[in-house]
């Protein structure tokens, strides 16, 4: 799954809207993902890209990046509020690899049942597959 595709699916699944005037330097108006990326940037779902206002939209997205974007988008929609109990992450064998700056996002998504892990691991640094993205977006779409 590439970054631009996941952002596009996330914005469309949650039906996010926002007016925006600028976008990342490597996202151009003819790109099919121009509008969803601009909306995500404006709403703070996608922060300042990797460097120098670049998103690298065609690069693979990690599970960690995917989870952080999902958490931010769900907060924009008001579907996640407050902090989840981090103890919910204790069941994952690789919990020590969860960095402090993303732990609350991961805990919130696990707490909502959107992220379940595989083989008792959360696998944050792995590249997200299309199947994984489809699964979490489906769960997100059907959350109560």
N, C-alpha and C positions, 0 to 999 in steps of 0.2 A: 504494500500500500504506500503510495507516495503522499507527501504532505498536502499537496493541493487537492487531491481527491478526497482525503479524509476531511479536510476543512469544508469542502463543498458539500459533502454528505452530512456533516454535522450541522451546518447552517441550514440546509434544506430540511433536514429531519425535524429540527426544532422551530422551523419557520421563523428564523431570526431576521429582523429588518433593522436597517440603520442607514442614514445618509452618511456618505463619506466623500471626502474631496481628494484624498491621496491614498496611495497604496505602496507596497514594497517596490523598490526599484527594479526588481527582476520579475514583476508581475505586470503585464501590459494589457491594455484594453481589449485586444482581440482574443486574449486567452479565455477559454471557457470558464475558468475559475476566478476571473478578475473580480466579479461582483461579490461572490461569497467570501473571498479572501479580504476584500476591502471592508465588508461588513464585520468579519471576525476581528480585523485589526482595529476598527473603530470601537467595537464593543469591549476590547481588551482581552479577547479570547486568545488571540495570537499577538504576542508582544513583539518587541523589536527584533524579529528574525534572528539570524545568526550573527551578523555583523554588518555595519554600514547600511542599514535599512534593506537588507536582503533576506528573503524567506527561503530560498533554494526550494521552490515548489515541487520540482521534479525528483527531489531526493526522498529516499525511504523514510518513513516515520517510525520512531521507536514506540514501544508500548507506553513508555513513560511520557513522551510528548503527547500521545493520544489521550492518556488519562488526564493530564493537566488541562488540555483543551476542553475535554468533556466536562471536567469539574467547573471550569470557568463559564462555559456555555450554560450549564445547568443552573449555576448561580445567577447568571443574567436573567434566565427565565423564572427564577424564584423556586425552582424544583429542588434545590439543595440550599440549606441555610445552616448557619452555625458550624461547629466543628464536630467531627465524628471522634469516637473514642479510638485512640491509636492501638489499644490492646487488641482490637479486631484483627490486627496484622500479625499477631503472635503465631498464628497457625502456619505461616509461610516460612519455609526453610531458608529462603534468601532475604528475609526481612531486614537483615543488617545492611543490605545493599541499597535500601531505600534512603535516598538523601533527605536531609532535613527540609529542604525547600519544596519537596513534593509529597512528603509523608501525609499531610492533611488531605491533599487531593486524592491520594490513593486510598486512605482510610474512608473518606466519604463515599467513594465509588464502591468499595468493597461492602461498606455498611448498607448501601442501597441495593446490593445484589447485582450490580452492573458488571463488576469484575469478580471472577471466581478463581482465577489462576489455573494452573495445570501441574499435576504431579507435585502438589504441595508447594509450588513456587509461584511467584508473581511475575518473574521474568521481565523486569522493567527495561533492561538494556537491549532486549531482543527487538528485531524489526517486526512491526505489526504486519500480519498477513491480511489479505482481503477478507478471509473467512472470520478472523478475529474481529476486524472492524465491523463487518456485517452483523456479527453476533451482539456486540456491545451496543451498536446503534439500534438494533431491534429491541434489545432489552430496555434501552433508554426511551425509545418511542412508546413502549408499553408500560412504563413505570407509572405508578399511582401517585 
